Amino acid sequence: MSDKSEISDMTVQEPLLALEVEDIRPVLGNTAHLKNTVIASDGLEYAVKSVTDGETSELKGLPNPRQIPASEWLCTRLGEMCGLPTPICRVIYDATSNQHFFGSRYDLAASSKPQDEINFAASLMGPSPILRKQVWAIYAFDQFVFNIDRHLGNYLYTKNRDGDVTVQAFDFSLAAMVMGWPNKVGDNLIPAGFNTTNYWNSVKSLTYNDKTCRDSAIKILDNISKVNVDDINRIFTEMPGSWINPLHREALTSWWVSSGKNERINSVKSEVLK
């Protein structure tokens, strides 16, 4: 489908209670799709993405690059429903460009600076199981939505009152509808060689002996299985119509009530249990 025909298929749907851009600024550092952050009308800072960010990315050949905000919104909201540690997201309207951004809130108490591998490994292997359980749950979720780009650079890092490192997972711009999920993926897992699988091999080698990690991953998958199609439709209704191609929305909601959803959940369960 061409970009022109994709745009013509968009429904006119305005989100409820969108924030507004007060100030926009370039992002610090290099990322695949994140170009700007904004100060929104609630006074807080958000990392923002638009439907055009995928088209101007250095990454070429994505099945549906204009679906980046929709994929971000769907994955973040679904993750929230299922108990995934992830930042709050909002729809943010920019009057200057007359477009709606996906916004992921910056937690000022957190650091977006990646932990170096040695310190992260030490935290994973520490006495507290919290971080281990978090990253296993995030991996299970990433596999379900076919997020190929999980790595140390797309976590927000915090420490709890006991001094334990915890994470929030953000950035689903190379997941879900952007990647042709679910119909082009089926129950196939993410192949080797992507950031998600490369990173996971290291994590699993360090945490394999903690059986509570698997319980955390299975819990997320069980929660996904409890999410019904009305919940998915509500997630779509909350986003601007300019973000989602109606054909992609219909494909996902049809798949959600088919055997395909449970087949994918079972495929991911087999992966985390092996």
Secondary structure as the mmCIF struct_conf table of DSSP 4:
data_model
#
loop_
_struct_conf.conf_type_id
_struct_conf.id
_struct_conf.beg_label_comp_id
_struct_conf.beg_label_asym_id
_struct_conf.beg_label_seq_id
_struct_conf.end_label_comp_id
_struct_conf.end_label_asym_id
_struct_conf.end_label_seq_id
HELX_RH_AL_P HELX_RH_AL_P1 ASP A 3 SER A 8
TURN_TY1_P TURN_TY1_P1 ASP A 9 ASP A 9
HELX_LH_PP_P HELX_LH_PP_P1 GLU A 14 PRO A 15
TURN_TY1_P TURN_TY1_P2 LEU A 16 LEU A 17
STRN STRN1 LEU A 19 PRO A 26
HELX_LH_PP_P HELX_LH_PP_P2 VAL A 27 VAL A 27
BEND BEND1 LEU A 28 GLY A 29
BEND BEND2 ALA A 32 HIS A 33
STRN STRN2 ASN A 36 ALA A 40
TURN_TY1_P TURN_TY1_P3 SER A 41 ASP A 42
BEND BEND3 GLY A 43 GLY A 43
STRN STRN3 GLU A 45 LYS A 49
TURN_TY1_P TURN_TY1_P4 VAL A 51 THR A 56
BEND BEND4 SER A 57 GLU A 58
BEND BEND5 PRO A 63 PRO A 63
HELX_RH_3T_P HELX_RH_3T_P1 PRO A 65 GLN A 67
HELX_RH_AL_P HELX_RH_AL_P2 ILE A 68 CYS A 82
TURN_TY1_P TURN_TY1_P5 GLY A 83 GLY A 83
STRN STRN4 CYS A 89 ASP A 94
TURN_TY1_P TURN_TY1_P6 ALA A 95 ASN A 98
STRN STRN5 GLN A 99 ARG A 105
TURN_TY1_P TURN_TY1_P7 LEU A 108 ALA A 109
BEND BEND6 ALA A 110 ALA A 110
STRN STRN6 SER A 111 SER A 111
BEND BEND7 LYS A 113 LYS A 113
HELX_LH_PP_P HELX_LH_PP_P3 PRO A 114 ASP A 116
HELX_RH_AL_P HELX_RH_AL_P3 GLU A 117 LEU A 124
TURN_TY1_P TURN_TY1_P8 MET A 125 MET A 125
BEND BEND8 GLY A 126 PRO A 127
HELX_RH_AL_P HELX_RH_AL_P4 ILE A 130 PHE A 144
TURN_TY1_P TURN_TY1_P9 VAL A 145 PHE A 146
HELX_RH_3T_P HELX_RH_3T_P2 LEU A 152 ASN A 154
STRN STRN7 TYR A 155 LYS A 159
TURN_TY1_P TURN_TY1_P10 ARG A 161 ASP A 162
STRN STRN8 VAL A 165 ALA A 169
TURN_TY1_P TURN_TY1_P11 SER A 173 LEU A 174
BEND BEND9 ALA A 175 ALA A 175
HELX_RH_3T_P HELX_RH_3T_P3 ALA A 176 MET A 179
TURN_TY1_P TURN_TY1_P12 GLY A 180 ASP A 187
HELX_LH_PP_P HELX_LH_PP_P4 ASN A 188 PRO A 191
TURN_TY1_P TURN_TY1_P13 ALA A 192 GLY A 193
BEND BEND10 PHE A 194 PHE A 194
HELX_RH_AL_P HELX_RH_AL_P5 ASN A 195 THR A 207
TURN_TY1_P TURN_TY1_P14 TYR A 208 ASN A 209
HELX_RH_AL_P HELX_RH_AL_P6 LYS A 211 LYS A 226
HELX_RH_AL_P HELX_RH_AL_P7 VAL A 229 GLU A 238
BEND BEND11 MET A 239 MET A 239
HELX_RH_3T_P HELX_RH_3T_P4 GLY A 241 TRP A 243
BEND BEND12 ILE A 244 ILE A 244
HELX_RH_AL_P HELX_RH_AL_P8 PRO A 246 TRP A 256
TURN_TY1_P TURN_TY1_P15 VAL A 257 VAL A 257
BEND BEND13 SER A 258 SER A 258
HELX_RH_AL_P HELX_RH_AL_P9 SER A 259 LEU A 273
#
